[in-house]
Amino acid sequence: MGNSSRIIGLVCACAGVAAVAAVARRNSVSFPLPEREGESEVQEHIVAARAFNRSSALLAASVLADSAMEHYRGSFANPAMYTPLASSALSVLAGLHGGVDRNAETQQLRHAIYVVAVAAGVSGTAFHLYNVTKRPGGWSWNNLFYGAPLGAPAALLLSGALGAVAERLRDEPAEKPQIFGLPAGKALALLASAGLVGTVGEVALLHFRGSFQHPAMYAPVSLPPIAAVLLAQAALRSPRPSWFARAWLRMTAALGLIGVGFHARGIARNQGGWRNWSQNLFNGPPLPAPPSFSALALAGLAALRLRETEK
């Protein structure tokens, strides 16, 4: 690989990580604070929709950085490998725009971008599944470890789903909004819970490949599952989520950002450290992956806030 190509790959990765940090910072200060002026109680579903737009952007930024690095490493051998870069980049822009949009109606362009992201995620999962099964040995642990990651396109699908649900929520009445026939807060909490479970599955596979060589590697396979259970409990049983559920979700959101630091440490421990970034950035733990937990935890917090308004 030439130096110019390596620089392009690094720029893509850094742009994605910077977007992750920016959106995470915006989300981290939006939920614990009182409602802003003009965001009255009757607009609570719009507040939740905007939060889901931002969570979608954060998750899409993680996908953008990760797929840019991984598909660059694969030399973009298939033209379809450019698809997740374009789709996730558009999803980041749509999410950032939706995060500041207070209009109580679906924005059609944003919705179309999210639908395309879902389609790209579904097709990407099929491509990655084919990549795993066509290898010698077929469906095996070795091919799951070193073949195309199944969780990466699924994250793009989930990003599109978060955004599409946000747009759908905007068209609901302020009183008793519903999603798929369920109270909106209940439906959103179930969606965020399912997303956390899926993300834990991918992380568990990769950390198992790494033999859990550092005790911190157990954190992302132990804390988020509890957050998922608490979200599901709030959705199915209690319209008044406990402080414990909120605290655990905030801890899960922080875990995603802390994970970036641990992955950066893992890269630095490789031979040559960051001086040899052109190799270690690709061979070390994926730097943009952990904020996916932050995105889903922040979506869960928004769902709990809306759930509190439901009887």
Steps between C-alpha positions, in 0.01 A plus 500: 500500500632842410547785742219702342256212547605461862441869560155474344419206726618687809300811407185291461557333836577826679196670347276223624649501849471879518135476403448235768651726764300804387166324499574325829580834662173645375302204628674485833377842601152483355321241711587575862416869467151651534305558184613796295280798449229420250513123563181469702352181635268462200809479275667223692478261205687752282772524764530120489501500118786750493692288750457193279620703199818584690546142617461386139769749397739376769452138400535586130824689571638191669403291195654758265839497669505124545390412147739756349792329670391142444397542137816696428695208647306281256610734217133557408522181297124514439343833392216427743749563781456874443128475582523503883735799489256706295193381691648550847637845406154608386349352817739708712388817321133403524535424871674828576233690307219313672660557838434873474169481310200579721238452230221259584497323165716255308775649285477291185866526394622390843252214500617388155864503618409284798309252284802472270721439805272215610514350150879538488526332838286206392691449176834549679410233753420261213835580332692448824316177572593375153862601562509293818334190355699491175832467686658157544328334792178694450316597815771473764647694791810584299297647214277691739810646663689595184235525228295810423344616832127430509437770759632791290221517239248415772609820678422699184159333488441595863609859437247527219231344718562750783473789256194364320319449829589857598343630181194280548460634854484860375172431321333373816267720707650660809253313722554125516739455204533144375752298298388174338185502712692530828547805724797681350717491812441127536584429135814716506625336820456154346686610186794638699506188717513271196776714350709466814460122498612477138800724560606293801495188281752646254724633778491167683618322185794735446604512865481122514737499203729719709478246787381776736866569566418818695240505780341812348395289202228347717332838556329534158357148527370544855379861545295547177299177541376627836409830336305306235310308770417820691375663178283200417363497856411869474329435167299197606426565865558845643397833345710668770858381440722497806801718559702180488407442134603855408825473694588171333429641154720804571773262613459305174523823301823588679629148439485560125724806520736341752530206263655728238779574746559128569509425129745787445714345773479165323622658178788670683611166648562351157852508363590855403197645679338804345819573308407199290139613467471389136520138618384507860184698432381209290644217709405631844154500659247703294516858625152614380305198630434572873285816454222280363419426866480873568258550210263228618519599866413859415210377289390294799507806724278686253260205493480497881427869505208451261389187688453706814219693332303181427245349733 
